[in-house]
Amino acid sequence: MTEIAGVLLAGGLARRMGGGDKCLRPLAGETLLARVIARAAPQVGPLILNANGDPERFAAYGLPVVADVVEGHAGPLAGILTALDWAAENAPHCPLVASFATDAPFLPRDLVETMVEARDLAGADLACAASDGRAHPVFGLWPLELRADLREALVEQGERKIDRWTASHRLVEVAFPCAPVDPFFNANRADDLAEAERLIGEHGPAL
């Protein structure tokens, strides 16, 4: 999938984790971010990290760090627009951007391929992941051709909800199996990190 750019969304404030960079919390001998990069990077071509503040704290990961193009911590839609702007300027050969949350240590290794196939089959504009009857729109495919539309929604209309914006376009939700665990388990709190450690210990390489 070298003609798909990827963005790791780490622009949130992590309030439920007590603030700071949630993705830099340790998990099973590495950081959450390192684990997510290992799963996401092979699925895309160019990969960037969307994060605000001093980019030097992510220097060890060797990725371009791109701050939100919309001020005020406008949520994941701002990160997606940021990635679309970055791709338009730096990777114009990539008509799609795939987005990944950085607090999901078990994200599917075939996420992008599966969503691309489903999007093409459905003739949809956008795709997002789902599991156990729930949508996970921060894991999605976003076409560069909708960049102006998203900018208008964010800047002119003040839209912050992903699902409200995607509802105005052709969207396909792509369901992923929940065995051995929900692949979109997310570590929002310290207790979640402890549970992720337990799951890794229980299932080992299967995760």
C-alpha positions as CSV (number, residue, x, y, z in Angstrom):
1,M,0.0,0.0,0.0
2,T,2.9,2.4,-0.8
3,E,0.4,4.8,-2.5
4,I,-1.4,5.4,0.7
5,A,0.0,7.8,3.3
6,G,-0.5,7.1,7.0
7,V,-1.0,9.3,10.0
8,L,-0.7,8.3,13.7
9,L,-3.1,10.5,15.7
10,A,-1.5,11.7,18.9
11,G,-2.8,15.2,19.2
12,G,-5.2,14.7,22.1
13,L,-4.8,15.9,25.6
14,A,-5.0,12.4,27.3
15,R,-7.1,13.8,30.2
16,R,-8.3,10.3,31.2
17,M,-4.6,9.2,31.5
18,G,-3.7,12.2,33.6
19,G,-2.3,14.3,30.8
20,G,0.9,14.1,28.9
21,D,1.7,11.9,25.9
22,K,-0.4,8.8,26.3
23,C,1.3,7.1,23.4
24,L,4.7,7.3,25.3
25,R,3.5,5.2,28.2
26,P,5.3,1.9,28.6
27,L,3.6,-1.4,27.6
28,A,5.3,-4.8,27.6
29,G,8.8,-3.4,27.4
30,E,8.1,-0.7,24.7
31,T,6.0,2.3,24.4
32,L,2.5,2.3,23.1
33,L,3.7,4.4,20.2
34,A,6.4,1.9,19.3
35,R,4.0,-0.9,19.2
36,V,1.5,1.0,17.0
37,I,4.3,2.1,14.6
38,A,5.4,-1.6,14.2
39,R,1.9,-2.5,13.1
40,A,1.0,0.6,11.1
41,A,4.2,1.3,9.2
42,P,4.2,-1.9,7.0
43,Q,0.7,-1.1,5.9
44,V,1.3,2.3,4.2
45,G,3.9,4.3,2.3
46,P,4.9,7.6,4.0
47,L,3.9,7.7,7.7
48,I,3.7,10.8,9.8
49,L,2.9,11.5,13.5
50,N,0.3,14.1,14.2
51,A,1.2,15.7,17.6
52,N,1.3,19.2,19.0
53,G,4.0,20.8,21.2
54,D,7.8,20.2,21.0
55,P,8.4,17.5,18.3
56,E,11.8,16.6,19.9
57,R,10.1,14.3,22.4
58,F,9.4,12.0,19.5
59,A,12.8,12.2,17.8
60,A,13.7,8.6,18.6
61,Y,10.9,7.3,16.4
62,G,12.3,8.8,13.1
63,L,8.9,10.1,11.8
64,P,7.9,13.5,10.6
65,V,6.0,15.2,13.4
66,V,3.2,17.5,12.1
67,A,1.2,19.7,14.4
68,D,-2.5,20.4,13.8
69,V,-3.3,22.9,11.1
70,V,-6.3,24.0,13.1
71,E,-5.7,25.6,16.4
72,G,-7.4,24.8,19.7
73,H,-7.1,21.0,20.0
74,A,-9.9,20.4,17.6
75,G,-9.9,16.7,17.9
76,P,-9.1,13.8,15.5
77,L,-10.7,15.6,12.5
78,A,-8.0,18.2,12.8
79,G,-5.4,15.5,12.7
80,I,-6.9,14.0,9.6
81,L,-7.0,17.4,7.8
82,T,-3.4,17.9,8.9
83,A,-2.5,14.6,7.3
84,L,-4.4,15.4,4.1
85,D,-2.6,18.8,3.8
86,W,0.7,17.1,4.5
87,A,0.1,14.4,1.9
88,A,-1.0,17.0,-0.7
89,E,2.3,18.8,-0.3
90,N,4.7,16.0,0.4
91,A,3.2,12.8,-1.1
92,P,1.0,13.9,-4.0
93,H,1.2,10.3,-5.4
94,C,-0.9,9.2,-2.4
95,P,-4.6,9.8,-3.1
96,L,-5.6,8.3,0.3
97,V,-4.6,8.8,3.9
98,A,-5.0,6.0,6.5
99,S,-5.4,7.1,10.1
100,F,-4.5,5.2,13.2
101,A,-5.1,5.9,16.9
102,T,-1.9,5.7,18.9
103,D,-3.6,4.1,22.0
104,A,-4.7,0.9,20.3
105,P,-1.9,-1.7,20.8
106,F,-3.6,-4.6,19.1
107,L,-4.7,-2.8,15.8
108,P,-5.1,-5.2,12.9
109,R,-2.0,-5.8,10.7
110,D,-4.3,-6.0,7.7
111,L,-6.3,-2.9,8.6
112,V,-5.5,-0.8,5.5
113,E,-5.7,-3.6,3.0
114,T,-9.0,-4.8,4.3
115,M,-10.5,-1.2,4.3
116,V,-9.2,-0.5,0.8
117,E,-10.9,-3.6,-0.6
118,A,-14.2,-2.8,1.2
119,R,-14.1,0.8,0.1
120,D,-13.5,-0.2,-3.5
121,L,-16.2,-2.9,-3.4
122,A,-18.8,-0.5,-2.0
123,G,-17.8,2.4,-4.2
124,A,-17.6,4.5,-1.1
125,D,-15.7,7.8,-0.5
126,L,-14.6,6.8,3.0
127,A,-14.0,3.7,5.1
128,C,-13.8,3.3,8.8
129,A,-13.2,0.2,11.0
130,A,-15.7,-1.5,13.3
131,S,-15.8,-4.3,15.8
132,D,-18.4,-5.9,18.1
133,G,-21.1,-3.7,16.6
134,R,-19.2,-0.4,17.3
135,A,-17.6,1.9,14.7
136,H,-14.0,3.2,15.3
137,P,-13.8,6.2,12.9
138,V,-10.3,7.2,14.0
139,F,-9.2,4.2,12.0
140,G,-10.2,5.3,8.6
141,L,-9.4,5.9,4.9
142,W,-9.6,9.5,3.8
143,P,-9.3,10.7,0.2
144,L,-7.4,13.9,-0.6
145,E,-10.3,15.0,-2.8
146,L,-12.4,15.7,0.3
147,R,-9.7,17.9,1.9
148,A,-11.5,21.2,1.0
149,D,-14.8,19.8,2.3
150,L,-13.2,18.8,5.6
151,R,-11.5,22.2,6.0
152,E,-14.8,24.0,5.5
153,A,-16.5,21.7,8.1
154,L,-13.8,22.2,10.6
155,V,-13.0,25.9,10.2
156,E,-16.2,27.4,8.9
157,Q,-18.8,25.2,10.6
158,G,-16.9,24.2,13.7
159,E,-17.5,20.5,13.3
160,R,-15.6,18.3,15.7
161,K,-17.5,15.0,15.5
162,I,-16.1,12.5,13.0
163,D,-19.3,10.6,12.5
164,R,-21.3,13.8,11.8
165,W,-18.9,14.7,9.0
166,T,-18.6,11.2,7.5
167,A,-22.5,11.0,7.5
168,S,-22.5,13.5,4.6
169,H,-20.4,11.3,2.4
170,R,-20.5,7.7,1.2
171,L,-19.0,5.7,4.1
172,V,-18.5,2.0,4.5
173,E,-17.9,0.5,7.9
174,V,-15.5,-2.5,7.8
175,A,-16.0,-5.0,10.6
176,F,-13.0,-6.8,12.1
177,P,-13.2,-10.0,14.3
178,C,-12.7,-9.7,18.0
179,A,-10.6,-12.9,18.5
180,P,-8.5,-13.4,20.5
181,V,-9.2,-9.8,21.7
182,D,-10.9,-6.7,20.2
183,P,-8.3,-5.3,17.9
184,F,-9.4,-1.8,18.7
185,F,-9.0,-2.1,22.5
186,N,-7.8,1.3,23.5
187,A,-5.7,2.3,26.5
188,N,-7.4,5.5,27.8
189,R,-6.6,4.9,31.5
190,A,-3.9,3.4,33.6
191,D,-6.2,0.4,34.2
192,D,-6.4,-0.1,30.5
193,L,-2.7,-0.3,30.2
194,A,-2.6,-2.9,33.0
195,E,-5.3,-4.9,31.1
196,A,-3.3,-4.7,27.9
197,E,-0.2,-6.1,29.8
198,R,-2.4,-9.0,31.0
199,L,-3.7,-9.7,27.5
200,I,-0.2,-9.7,26.1
201,G,0.9,-12.1,28.8
202,E,-2.0,-14.4,28.2
203,H,-1.9,-14.5,24.4
204,G,1.7,-13.7,23.6
205,P,2.6,-13.6,19.9
206,A,-1.0,-14.0,18.9
207,L,-1.4,-10.3,19.7
